[in-house]
């Protein structure tokens, strides 16, 4: 089982909202893809302040669980991701992806 953590940075609020809405739209279909065990969308908790929290404006964190690397690769070339990429074209500044395996 692989865990994928992706941080998507947008330049400003309009782009952030556009990317967030696109992820929300494709999420139900992605969860039905072979090997997908989780596809969750997170943004900074803006409800309060904490000294330990590092807030990143216009940032979206994707937390995904995939059975195999092949399932992840298939997802990245899926109809769902192609539609998402078209919907967000020009809205993303940077993406950092971590593919993690559980040690214990």
FENJO-V23875 format. One record per backbone hydrogen bond with DSSP energy under -1.0 kcal/mol. NH is the residue of the N-H (numbers start at 0). CO is the residue of the C=O. Records with the same first field share a line. If there is no record, write none. Layout:
BEGIN
NH->CO ; CO
END
This chain:
BEGIN
1->65
2->99
3->63
4->97
5->61
6->95
7->59
8->93
9->57
15->11
16->12
17->13
18->14
19->15
20->16
21->17
22->18
23->19
24->20
25->21
26->22
29->25
30->26
32->29
35->32
36->64
39->62
41->60
52->49
59->7
60->41
61->5
62->39
63->3
64->37
65->1
66->34
71->67
72->68
73->69
74->70
75->71
77->74
81->77
82->78
83->79
84->80
85->81
86->82
87->83
90->87
92->8
93->8
95->6
97->4
99->2
END
